[in-house]
């Protein structure tokens, strides 16, 4: 069974996990499958701003009773979430979850305007580097923020002057068309080459340039690719190897400055996630 919880709660201390519902309702909520987790997330946690994870719980390691009961409150498919058919029963854990009962951790991917879309499992590199699902595709972790603030021209508020993330694209991953209000530089770290396409600065992307980010400079690959502010971009690995890079943005990256192309137009996050 699967239990959705705040990432900070999972990573704090080594005590058994006690959700608030254990004290208010007498049990800990859980879900029977990933579809149900997404329905719960999109129905009940769509306004949340903190990161969540999904714990894989081995019921044979629980000392307390588990009952399979109808969901309450009823889950809906609003906000683009995946609904759950009424006959589906949800496990309720009538006691805390011992940490030794958690046999796996998965991570919720979120896309604008804040919809939870998939429950993803990290590969080896993402696990070692502690990376998380990025709305654009791939995996990331914040590395650095300048701590120096300014109000750039054209921005509604203050921004830190620069930031950097670690960014991983595994085989088959895609960083889809998106653009930032900031200029960005991709810097190759390790792995195989990736195609970085630039799509102009119009209302929708049209590929105008393609660069190969990779280690083989003698073959025309580039160790850095610069993307001007407001320019559409996308990326994908060119081989069966993953591509690990560092992305620096100036002014610093904020989710509210991210625009992602969609079949129905472009989408923005309404707030920081």
C-alpha positions in Angstrom: 0.0 0.0 0.0 1.0 3.6 -0.5 1.1 6.5 2.0 1.5 10.1 0.9 3.2 12.4 3.3 5.2 15.6 3.5 8.9 15.0 2.5 10.0 16.9 5.6 8.0 14.6 7.9 9.5 11.5 6.3 13.0 12.9 6.7 12.7 14.2 10.2 14.0 11.9 12.9 13.7 8.1 13.2 10.4 7.8 15.1 7.3 6.0 13.8 5.2 8.1 11.4 2.0 9.5 13.0 -0.1 11.6 10.6 -2.5 14.1 12.1 -5.4 11.9 11.1 -4.2 9.3 13.6 -5.1 11.7 16.4 -8.2 13.2 14.8 -9.8 10.1 13.0 -8.0 7.2 14.7 -6.2 6.0 11.6 -3.5 6.9 9.0 -4.8 7.2 5.4 -3.2 5.1 2.7 -3.9 4.3 -0.9 -4.1 1.0 -2.8 -2.3 2.1 -6.0 -0.7 5.1 -7.8 -4.0 6.1 -9.5 -5.6 6.5 -6.1 -2.6 8.5 -4.7 -2.9 11.0 -7.6 -6.7 11.3 -6.9 -6.0 12.0 -3.3 -3.2 14.5 -4.1 -5.3 16.4 -6.6 -8.5 16.4 -4.6 -7.1 17.2 -1.2 -3.6 18.7 -1.6 -3.8 20.8 -4.7 -3.2 24.0 -2.7 -0.2 22.6 -0.9 3.2 24.3 -1.5 5.5 21.9 0.3 7.0 18.8 -1.4 5.4 15.4 -0.8 6.6 11.9 -1.2 4.9 8.5 -1.4 5.9 5.7 1.0 5.6 2.1 -0.1 4.4 0.3 3.1 4.8 -3.5 3.6 1.6 -4.4 5.5 3.3 -7.6 6.9 5.5 -5.3 9.0 2.7 -3.4 10.6 1.8 -4.3 14.2 -1.6 -2.5 14.0 -4.9 -3.3 12.2 -5.5 -2.4 8.6 -9.1 -2.0 7.4 -10.1 -1.6 3.7 -13.0 1.0 3.6 -14.6 3.4 1.1 -12.7 6.7 0.7 -13.9 9.7 2.8 -14.2 12.4 1.6 -15.1 11.2 -1.9 -12.3 11.9 -4.3 -12.9 13.8 -7.5 -11.3 14.3 -10.9 -11.2 18.1 -10.7 -8.0 20.0 -11.4 -7.0 17.5 -14.0 -6.5 14.7 -11.5 -7.3 11.1 -12.0 -10.6 10.2 -10.3 -11.2 6.9 -8.4 -14.2 4.7 -9.1 -16.5 4.4 -6.1 -16.1 0.7 -5.6 -12.4 1.2 -4.8 -11.6 0.6 -1.1 -8.8 2.4 0.6 -6.6 1.0 3.4 -6.8 2.7 6.8 -3.9 2.0 9.2 -5.1 2.0 12.8 -1.8 2.9 14.3 1.6 4.6 13.5 3.7 3.4 10.6 7.0 2.0 11.8 9.9 3.2 9.6 11.0 -0.4 9.1 7.7 -1.1 7.4 8.6 1.5 4.6 10.2 -0.5 1.9 10.4 2.2 -0.8 10.0 5.9 -1.5 8.5 7.4 -4.6 8.1 11.0 -5.6 5.2 13.1 -6.9 5.7 15.0 -10.2 3.7 18.2 -10.4 2.9 20.3 -13.5 1.3 23.7 -14.0 -1.1 24.9 -12.8 -0.1 22.7 -9.8 -1.6 19.3 -10.9 0.0 16.1 -9.6 0.6 13.9 -12.7 2.8 10.9 -11.9 4.3 9.0 -9.0 7.9 8.4 -10.0 10.7 6.2 -8.8 14.2 7.5 -8.7 17.1 5.9 -10.7 20.5 5.4 -9.2 22.0 8.8 -10.0 18.9 10.7 -8.9 18.9 8.7 -5.7 22.6 9.4 -5.0 22.3 13.1 -5.8 18.9 13.4 -4.0 17.1 14.8 -7.1 13.4 15.4 -7.4 10.9 15.4 -10.3 11.0 18.7 -12.3 7.8 20.0 -13.9 9.7 20.4 -17.2 10.7 16.7 -17.1 13.8 15.1 -15.7 15.1 15.4 -12.1 16.6 18.4 -10.3 18.0 19.8 -7.0 18.7 23.3 -6.0 22.5 23.8 -5.6 23.0 27.5 -4.9 21.3 30.8 -4.7 23.3 34.1 -4.6 21.6 35.6 -1.6 22.0 39.0 -3.3 18.7 40.7 -4.1 17.8 43.2 -6.8 14.7 44.3 -8.8 15.4 43.5 -12.4 13.7 45.5 -15.1 10.5 44.0 -16.2 10.0 41.9 -13.0 7.1 42.6 -10.6 9.3 42.1 -7.5 12.7 41.5 -6.2 14.8 38.5 -7.3 18.1 37.0 -6.2 20.7 37.8 -8.8 21.4 34.1 -9.8 20.8 30.5 -8.9 22.0 27.1 -10.0 20.4 23.6 -10.1 21.7 20.1 -10.8 19.6 18.7 -13.7 19.4 15.1 -14.8 17.8 13.6 -18.0 17.7 9.8 -18.0 17.3 7.7 -21.1 13.8 8.4 -22.6 13.4 11.5 -20.5 12.4 14.8 -22.1 12.7 18.4 -20.9 9.7 19.8 -22.8 9.3 23.2 -24.3 9.5 25.9 -21.7 10.9 29.3 -21.2 12.1 31.5 -18.3 12.1 35.2 -17.7 15.7 34.8 -16.8 18.7 34.0 -19.0 20.1 30.5 -18.5 23.3 28.6 -19.1 23.5 24.8 -19.4 26.8 23.3 -18.3 27.7 19.7 -19.1 28.7 17.6 -16.1 28.8 14.0 -17.1 27.1 11.2 -19.1 26.1 11.2 -22.7 25.3 14.2 -25.0 21.9 15.9 -25.1 20.2 18.0 -27.7 19.2 21.5 -26.5 16.8 23.2 -28.9 15.9 26.9 -28.9 12.5 27.9 -30.1 12.5 31.6 -30.4 10.7 34.1 -28.2 7.2 34.1 -29.9 4.0 33.1 -28.2 4.7 29.4 -29.0 7.9 27.6 -29.7 9.3 27.0 -33.2 12.7 25.3 -33.3 15.3 27.7 -34.7 18.5 26.3 -33.3 19.8 23.0 -32.0 23.0 22.6 -29.9 24.6 19.4 -28.7 25.6 19.6 -25.0 28.2 17.0 -24.4 31.9 16.1 -23.6 33.2 15.6 -27.2 34.2 19.2 -28.1 36.3 17.8 -31.0 33.1 16.6 -32.6 31.4 19.9 -32.2 29.6 19.3 -28.9 29.4 22.1 -26.4 30.3 22.2 -22.7 27.9 25.1 -22.3 24.8 26.3 -24.0 23.3 29.8 -23.3 19.6 30.4 -23.6 18.6 34.1 -23.7 15.8 35.3 -21.4 12.3 34.6 -22.7 13.5 32.0 -25.2 11.7 28.7 -25.6 13.9 25.7 -25.0 13.8 21.9 -24.7 16.3 19.1 -24.3 16.6 15.3 -24.6 19.4 12.8 -24.4 20.9 11.7 -27.7 22.0 8.3 -26.6 21.1 5.6 -24.1 23.2 7.3 -21.5 21.8 9.8 -19.0 22.9 13.5 -19.2 23.8 15.3 -16.0 24.2 19.1 -16.2 24.2 22.2 -14.1 21.8 25.0 -15.1 22.5 28.6 -13.9 19.8 31.2 -14.2 20.1 35.0 -13.8 18.0 36.5 -12.2 17.5 33.5 -10.0 14.9 30.8 -11.0 11.4 31.1 -9.5 8.5 28.8 -10.5 6.3 31.9 -11.1 8.7 32.9 -13.9 8.4 29.5 -15.6 6.1 29.0 -18.7 5.6 25.6 -20.2 4.2 25.0 -23.6 1.1 22.8 -23.8 -1.1 21.5 -26.6 -3.8 24.0 -25.5 -1.4 27.0 -25.2 1.1 27.8 -22.5 0.8 27.1 -18.8 2.3 28.9 -15.7 2.5 28.0 -12.1 0.3 30.3 -10.1 2.6 30.2 -7.1 5.9 28.8 -5.8 5.8 25.1 -5.4 
